[in-house]
Amino acid sequence: MSMTLEEGVYEDFIAQLYEEHKKEAIEEFTVERLQSYYLKNKLLAKPALQALKEARNLVKLNVTAGFIFGAISMEVGLKATLLKPIVYGLVHIDSIAGIITDLTISHTGMDRYRNLLSQILKDHGAVDLDNYKREGTNKSFWEEIKEVQKVRNLVVHRGQLASVEQAELSINVASEILEKIFPKILNKIGLHLHDDFRVCDDWKCKYAGTEMEKLIKGT
């Protein structure tokens, strides 16, 4: 799908702005702003996880439908739980942060911000996205993401049917983002999940059901 002239101009503007300020952006990025975004949007992972659940159910009935929902889960999960919070964390004026974030992740923003995303995840999330691989695979995780996106375009725009292997890939990649990488990053910055999707910062939660919980309540 081709871009309009206005979209092309915007893309060029963002590219120039990114090149001029990417070093400062990485140096000035603060975990506090990342935490703030997650805590303001505690249910941000829920839609992607619902799509993942739907993918797992559908793939048993219709492989292509299962693939599509796996791809939806992957893309929504990547943008909602990783890319959007990080881009938000780079914008220091709260009143325009949301607008800039939404613009940045449109069109080819996800590709453009790959290096920035990788660097910040490496520094603050203990995840080296450039070299990250799912267990049991030889391909880099980013290669798998691009592969799912490529097949998705063929399915949506050309009516191609997905194979069982492609459906499994989309589901597995989405699962890796939502059920492994995202929780790991939250734990790294002092947050955790309830019900697999609700972000929480109450440090006492990890002691629930233990003797320590009784001690905390007693004091």
C-alpha positions as CSV (number, residue, x, y, z in Angstrom):
1,M,0.0,0.0,0.0
2,S,1.6,3.3,-1.2
3,M,1.8,6.4,0.9
4,T,0.3,9.8,0.1
5,L,2.6,12.8,-0.5
6,E,1.8,14.1,3.0
7,E,2.6,10.7,4.6
8,G,5.9,10.7,2.7
9,V,6.8,14.1,3.8
10,Y,6.0,13.2,7.4
11,E,8.1,10.0,7.1
12,D,11.1,12.0,5.9
13,F,10.6,14.5,8.7
14,I,10.6,11.8,11.4
15,A,13.6,10.1,9.8
16,Q,15.6,13.3,10.0
17,L,14.5,14.1,13.5
18,Y,15.4,10.6,14.6
19,E,18.9,10.7,13.1
20,E,19.5,14.1,14.8
21,H,18.4,13.1,18.3
22,K,18.7,9.3,18.6
23,K,21.9,9.5,20.7
24,E,20.4,12.0,23.1
25,A,17.2,10.1,23.2
26,I,18.9,6.9,24.4
27,E,21.1,8.7,26.9
28,E,18.1,10.7,28.4
29,F,15.6,7.8,28.4
30,T,14.4,7.2,32.0
31,V,12.9,4.0,33.4
32,E,10.6,6.2,35.5
33,R,8.7,7.4,32.3
34,L,8.5,3.8,31.1
35,Q,7.1,2.7,34.5
36,S,4.7,5.7,34.4
37,Y,3.3,4.7,31.0
38,Y,2.7,1.1,32.0
39,L,1.0,2.1,35.2
40,K,-1.2,4.6,33.4
41,N,-2.2,1.9,31.0
42,K,-2.4,-1.2,33.2
43,L,-4.5,-3.3,30.7
44,L,-2.5,-2.4,27.6
45,A,-1.6,-6.1,26.9
46,K,-5.2,-7.4,27.2
47,P,-6.3,-6.9,23.6
48,A,-3.2,-8.7,22.2
49,L,-3.6,-11.5,24.7
50,Q,-7.3,-11.9,23.7
51,A,-6.2,-12.1,20.1
52,L,-3.6,-14.7,21.0
53,K,-6.3,-16.8,22.8
54,E,-8.5,-16.5,19.7
55,A,-5.7,-17.6,17.5
56,R,-5.1,-20.7,19.5
57,N,-8.7,-21.6,19.4
58,L,-9.2,-20.8,15.7
59,V,-6.2,-22.6,14.4
60,K,-7.8,-25.9,15.2
61,L,-10.8,-25.0,13.0
62,N,-9.2,-22.9,10.3
63,V,-5.5,-22.5,9.8
64,T,-5.5,-19.2,8.0
65,A,-7.9,-17.6,10.5
66,G,-5.6,-18.8,13.3
67,F,-2.6,-17.3,11.5
68,I,-4.4,-14.0,11.0
69,F,-5.2,-13.7,14.7
70,G,-1.7,-14.7,15.6
71,A,-0.3,-12.0,13.4
72,I,-2.8,-9.5,14.9
73,S,-1.6,-10.5,18.4
74,M,2.0,-10.2,17.4
75,E,1.7,-6.7,15.9
76,V,-0.6,-5.3,18.5
77,G,1.5,-6.8,21.3
78,L,4.8,-5.5,19.9
79,K,3.4,-2.0,19.5
80,A,1.3,-1.8,22.6
81,T,3.6,-3.5,25.1
82,L,7.1,-2.5,23.8
83,L,7.3,0.1,21.1
84,K,4.6,2.6,22.2
85,P,5.7,2.7,25.9
86,I,9.3,3.3,24.8
87,V,8.5,6.0,22.3
88,Y,6.3,7.6,24.9
89,G,9.3,7.5,27.3
90,L,11.3,9.5,24.9
91,V,8.9,12.4,24.7
92,H,9.3,14.8,27.7
93,I,6.1,16.9,27.2
94,D,3.2,14.9,28.5
95,S,0.5,16.9,26.7
96,I,1.9,15.9,23.2
97,A,3.4,12.5,24.1
98,G,0.4,10.4,23.1
99,I,0.0,12.2,19.8
100,I,3.7,11.8,18.8
101,T,3.7,8.2,19.9
102,D,0.7,7.3,17.7
103,L,2.3,9.1,14.7
104,T,5.6,7.4,15.2
105,I,4.3,3.8,15.2
106,S,2.2,4.4,12.1
107,H,3.4,3.5,8.6
108,T,7.0,2.2,8.7
109,G,7.7,3.6,12.2
110,M,8.3,0.1,13.7
111,D,11.1,-0.6,11.3
112,R,12.6,2.8,11.6
113,Y,12.7,2.6,15.4
114,R,14.1,-0.9,15.5
115,N,17.6,0.2,16.5
116,L,16.3,2.5,19.2
117,L,13.9,-0.2,20.5
118,S,16.8,-2.7,20.6
119,Q,19.1,-0.4,22.4
120,I,16.6,0.6,25.1
121,L,15.4,-2.9,25.7
122,K,19.1,-4.0,26.0
123,D,19.8,-1.2,28.5
124,H,16.7,-1.2,30.6
125,G,14.9,-4.5,29.9
126,A,17.7,-7.1,29.8
127,V,16.6,-8.2,26.3
128,D,19.0,-8.0,23.4
129,L,16.5,-7.9,20.5
130,D,19.1,-7.9,17.8
131,N,20.4,-11.3,18.9
132,Y,17.3,-12.7,20.6
133,K,16.1,-16.1,19.4
134,R,13.2,-18.2,20.5
135,E,14.2,-21.5,22.2
136,G,14.7,-24.2,19.6
137,T,15.1,-21.8,16.6
138,N,18.1,-20.6,14.6
139,K,16.5,-17.5,13.1
140,S,16.7,-14.1,14.9
141,F,13.4,-13.0,16.5
142,W,13.2,-9.9,14.4
143,E,13.5,-12.1,11.2
144,E,10.6,-14.1,12.5
145,I,8.5,-11.0,13.1
146,K,9.2,-9.8,9.5
147,E,8.4,-13.3,8.1
148,V,5.0,-13.2,9.8
149,Q,4.3,-9.7,8.5
150,K,5.2,-10.8,5.0
151,V,2.8,-13.7,5.1
152,R,0.1,-11.6,6.6
153,N,0.3,-9.2,3.7
154,L,0.0,-12.0,1.2
155,V,-3.0,-13.4,3.0
156,V,-4.8,-10.1,3.4
157,H,-4.0,-8.5,0.1
158,R,-3.7,-11.5,-2.2
159,G,-6.0,-14.1,-0.6
160,Q,-3.2,-16.6,0.0
161,L,-3.9,-19.3,2.5
162,A,-1.5,-19.8,5.4
163,S,0.2,-23.1,6.1
164,V,0.1,-24.9,9.5
165,E,3.7,-24.0,10.0
166,Q,3.0,-20.3,9.3
167,A,0.1,-20.3,11.7
168,E,2.2,-21.9,14.4
169,L,5.0,-19.3,13.8
170,S,2.6,-16.3,14.2
171,I,1.2,-17.8,17.4
172,N,4.6,-18.7,18.8
173,V,6.1,-15.2,18.0
174,A,3.1,-13.5,19.6
175,S,3.4,-15.7,22.6
176,E,7.1,-14.9,23.0
177,I,6.3,-11.2,23.0
178,L,3.4,-11.3,25.4
179,E,4.2,-14.2,27.7
180,K,8.0,-14.0,27.9
181,I,9.6,-10.7,26.8
182,F,6.9,-8.3,28.2
183,P,6.8,-9.9,31.7
184,K,10.6,-10.0,31.8
185,I,10.8,-6.3,31.0
186,L,8.2,-5.4,33.6
187,N,10.1,-7.4,36.2
188,K,13.3,-5.6,35.3
189,I,11.8,-2.2,36.1
190,G,10.1,-3.3,39.3
191,L,6.6,-4.2,38.0
192,H,4.7,-7.4,37.5
193,L,1.5,-8.9,36.0
194,H,-1.8,-10.3,37.4
195,D,-4.0,-12.5,35.3
196,D,-1.3,-12.4,32.7
197,F,-2.2,-8.9,31.5
198,R,-2.8,-6.4,34.4
199,V,0.3,-4.4,35.3
200,C,0.9,-3.9,39.0
201,D,3.5,-2.1,41.1
202,D,2.6,-3.3,44.6
203,W,5.8,-5.0,45.8
204,K,3.9,-6.9,48.5
205,C,2.1,-9.1,45.9
206,K,5.0,-11.4,45.5
207,Y,4.7,-12.5,49.1
208,A,1.0,-13.4,48.8
209,G,0.2,-16.7,50.5
210,T,3.5,-16.9,52.3
211,E,4.6,-16.4,55.9
212,M,6.1,-13.0,54.8
213,E,2.7,-11.8,53.9
214,K,1.5,-12.5,57.4
215,L,4.5,-10.6,58.8
216,I,3.9,-7.6,56.6
217,K,0.3,-7.4,57.5
218,G,1.2,-7.8,61.2
219,T,3.6,-4.8,61.0
